[in-house]
Structure formats: structure tokens, C-alpha cells
Amino acid sequence: MKLPDHISAEKWARLKAAADQYQTPFQLIDLQTVAEKYQELKNGFDFASIYYAVKANPHPQIVGLLAGLGSSFDIASIYELDQVLSHGVTPDRISYGNTIKKREDIRYFYDKGVRLFATDSEADLENIAQYAPGARIYIRIQTEGAEGADWPLSRKFGCNPDMALDLAILAKKLGLEPYGISFHVGSQQRLIDVWDAAIAKVKVIFERLRSECDIELRMINMGGGFPAQYLTKANDFSVYCEEITRYLMEDFGDNPPQIILEPGRSLVGDSGLLVSEVVLISRKSHTALNRWVYTDVGLFNGLIETLGEAIKFPLETERDGECEEVVLAGPTCDSMDIMYENYKYELPLSLEIGDRLYWFSTGAYTTSYSSVEFNGFPPLKCYCI
Ligand SMILES: *Cc1c(COP(=O)(O)O)cnc(C)c1O
């Protein structure tokens, strides 16, 4: 078995011993890796505040670990809020980062003491003014396209920079504190210079608000987008740190604002191992060149990010010998439940029904995206070690 570069033999031994105790399919989270990733991020951006994007993996032990390490949290719903508060996190370490929210949810956050809200529209800003009076707001802007991101987050969120100016002015008029600007360059973003373009846009907004409106913004929330280690290679994290820090220095060197980062994938992705079992192996005709390998995990119980084959997880089995290209599909009665058909994984010809498949770097956006009971299959289980 060829381990991915980031899995040492020692770590594999630990994961394997734990994995042998459970029935497939399930996810294992190596908490030590999460702690290391958090430390790496803190060291790499020692000037920034880290708000973990809980949606990447809300497992209570992950939230508890990060709470203990001093992380803050980017929250999208009242349910995530309750969970994070239950770990003793104080509301000054929480940001309501969803720009799409009900009025009663704004009030709920406010009543719990949260005072930092994202927005990208006039209607939402008016709701915040009414139900969270005096709160700090930051305005999410759209960044160019989806280029370079393996899981884009464009279009649905953010407004254009001109509108951001108007929203900051309106916020002040409504008695709110226009505090900063946010963006998200897309998840698993492999092109580092998109941060450069985004930071440059933010600089223009800061300057225009200062000179034309007497509004002094104080914070940039640079979102997430940092990579986990999949088959499609990304730069080392240290390169992200160096480059992005340089862009900030170039644009804001003499008067640096507070910087917030909201990592999800890069904090928990590499910590996860998903273990599934081969349910069936077949050929569609006597002359077919590819076998189909069906496994007990698919798009609906953990691997939704294989949609459009966007994310290619490192995959291994314990068999070796000659390999052949396969199509990989899930267990449900939905023909969309095919993980990889264009991109061909090679698996050993000796692979048999009942064998385990080990999917690496599956700590982010797997369990949290898992359906409740499509075809009766339960959501993916998660165990922490
Ligand atoms: C999902 C999300 C994140 C996390 O993004 P990653 O690419 O997983 O790091 C951060 N901020 C916001 C607002 C998000 O919606």
C-alpha cells in the first residue's frame, strides 16, 4: 500500500488499529492532525485571528479541541451557534458569517451576545439594524469568477465593491458599526494570486470610504480557501503564507487592519480517513475494459464533493499487484451516485468483494454533507482518535 505523502507509517499504524474496530462505512478523525494544522496556521499567519468554519466538520470533539486551543468560530446557523456555545466559547469569539439569515435568527445570535455579523445586501443590513442594534458588520464582496478553486463559492454570496460602499454608508446611518470587508476566493483554491486581486479590491474600498465618507474600516476577513492534500496538487501551505502576507504588506503595510481567517478544509481535511467496503465488482459486458467497483460509501453518505469529480481523494486498498482502471460508484439506487467515471482510479485486479477501501484527506465536507436516510442508508459515522 502506498501511503499519501502526508501520512507517516506511524500515523497509519494508529489509524489502522482504530479502523479495525469499526464496521464500514465510517470516518476517522485524527485529532492530533487537527491540532497540528491549527498550530501551522497560527504560526504561518501569526497576525491573524482564526475563526474555524464549523460547517467543514462540526464533530463535537473537533469543536471542543479547537475551542480549547483558543480558536474563534465562523457560524452559519443557530444550531451551530448552540453547539459552539456549549463548549464554553464566549460570544466575542463568534462571527455570524452567513449572509442569508432569518430575522429571528439574527435576534437569537444577538440575545446570545454575538456582535459580529456578515452581510451582502440592503435587506439583510436593515434586518441586522433592527434585531442586532449597534452590531459590527462586515460586508462580503464578490471575487472574480471561480477560477482555480476546486469547490467554488462564488455567485451565491457577496456583492460588488460599489454596492459594498453603499452598504457601509447605510450601516452607519442605521446605527451599526461598519467594521470590515470579507471575501472567499473559493474552497481548495490552488491559484494563490486570486488573493492578491481580492486584497487590492478591499484596499480600494477602504480608501474610498475613508476619503469620501469618513468611514474607517478596521478589519479584513479573508475567508477560507486554503488547501487539503488531494490528488490534484496544491502549493505548500508555507507558500500561501508567504505570498498572501506579501500582498497584505504591499497594500496595507503602513496601517494594517485586523485580519480574520476562516479556514475549514485546511484545518480538518487531512485529518480524516474514510473507510468503506467493496460491495460489488462487475463488468458491463464481456468485452468491457473497465470494471465497476461499487462501495458502501457514495455521494449521499459522505462523498458529495466528488460531484463533477471536483475533489479527487487519495484512495488505497491493502491488495497489491497488477492494477486496472475502474469506475467507482456508491451503493444507492441513484445513477448520479457515481464518484469517478472520467477520472480513472487504478485498483488491483486482486481486489475482492468485502475488501476495505481507504479514502484519505476526507476530514472536511464529508460527514457534514451526508444525507439522513436516502435509500435508508444512515449518515456517515465519525469517530475521533
Ligand atoms: C465555507 C466557508 C469557509 C471555509 O472555507 P474553506 O475553503 O473550507 O476553508 C469560510 N468562510 C465562509 C464564509 C464559508 O462559507
The ligand as an SDF file (V2000), in Angstrom:
LIG
                    3D

 15 15  0  0  0  0  0  0  0  0999 V2000
  -17.2630   27.5140    3.8680 C   0  0  0  0  0  0  0  0  0  0  0  0
  -16.7480   28.8050    4.3500 C   0  0  0  0  0  0  0  0  0  0  0  0
  -15.4470   28.8990    4.8300 C   0  0  0  0  0  0  0  0  0  0  0  0
  -14.4620   27.7470    4.8210 C   0  0  0  0  0  0  0  0  0  0  0  0
  -13.8550   27.6070    3.5910 O   0  0  0  0  0  0  0  0  0  0  0  0
  -12.7030   26.5400    3.3250 P   0  0  0  0  0  0  0  0  0  0  0  0
  -12.3770   26.6870    1.8940 O   0  0  0  0  0  0  0  0  0  0  0  0
  -13.2490   25.2000    3.6890 O   0  0  0  0  0  0  0  0  0  0  0  0
  -11.5500   26.8750    4.1960 O   0  0  0  0  0  0  0  0  0  0  0  0
  -15.0440   30.1230    5.3220 C   0  0  0  0  0  0  0  0  0  0  0  0
  -15.8580   31.1950    5.3320 N   0  0  0  0  0  0  0  0  0  0  0  0
  -17.1120   31.1280    4.8740 C   0  0  0  0  0  0  0  0  0  0  0  0
  -17.9590   32.3390    4.9430 C   0  0  0  0  0  0  0  0  0  0  0  0
  -17.5980   29.9440    4.3530 C   0  0  0  0  0  0  0  0  0  0  0  0
  -18.8470   29.8960    3.8840 O   0  0  0  0  0  0  0  0  0  0  0  0
  1  2  1  0
  2  3  1  0
  2 14  2  0
  3  4  1  0
  3 10  2  0
  4  5  1  0
  5  6  1  0
  6  7  2  0
  6  8  1  0
  6  9  1  0
 10 11  1  0
 11 12  2  0
 12 13  1  0
 12 14  1  0
 14 15  1  0
M  END
$$$$
